[in-house]
């Protein structure tokens, strides 16, 4: 499944893009933001959220 994203700004070192609210969950999952290791690295994340997301994957 391809996720549509519109490139808003592009520089030599970075780019800014926009995704729809409907695609947000799929986008975060596809780039690994819901991986247990990433969530555990965030010190301010609620432990329940970590367990819920990691269990769903």
C-alpha positions in Angstrom: 0.0 0.0 0.0 1.4 3.3 -1.0 0.9 6.3 1.2 0.3 9.6 -0.5 2.4 12.5 0.8 2.8 16.0 -0.5 6.3 17.5 -0.4 5.9 21.1 1.1 9.5 22.2 1.4 12.8 20.7 0.2 16.2 21.9 1.2 19.7 20.4 0.8 19.5 18.6 4.2 15.8 18.0 4.7 12.3 18.0 3.4 8.9 18.8 4.9 5.9 16.8 3.8 2.2 16.6 4.5 0.1 13.4 5.0 -3.6 13.2 5.5 -5.2 12.4 8.9 -6.6 9.2 7.4 -3.1 8.0 6.6 -1.4 9.0 9.8 -1.8 5.7 11.6 -0.5 3.7 8.6 2.4 6.2 8.1 3.6 5.9 11.7 3.4 2.2 11.6 5.2 1.9 8.3 8.2 4.0 9.5 8.5 2.2 12.8 7.1 4.8 15.2 5.1 2.1 17.0 8.0 -0.3 17.4 8.6 -1.3 21.0 12.2 -0.1 20.9 11.3 3.3 19.7 8.5 3.8 22.2 10.6 2.6 25.1 13.2 5.2 24.1 10.8 8.0 24.6 11.0 8.8 28.3 7.7 10.6 28.6 5.5 7.9 26.9 2.8 6.4 29.1 3.6 2.7 29.7 0.0 1.7 28.9 0.4 3.2 25.4 3.6 1.4 24.9 2.1 -2.0 25.8 -1.0 -1.4 23.7 0.9 -0.4 20.6 3.6 -3.1 20.9 1.0 -5.8 21.4 -0.9 -4.7 18.3 2.1 -5.2 16.1 
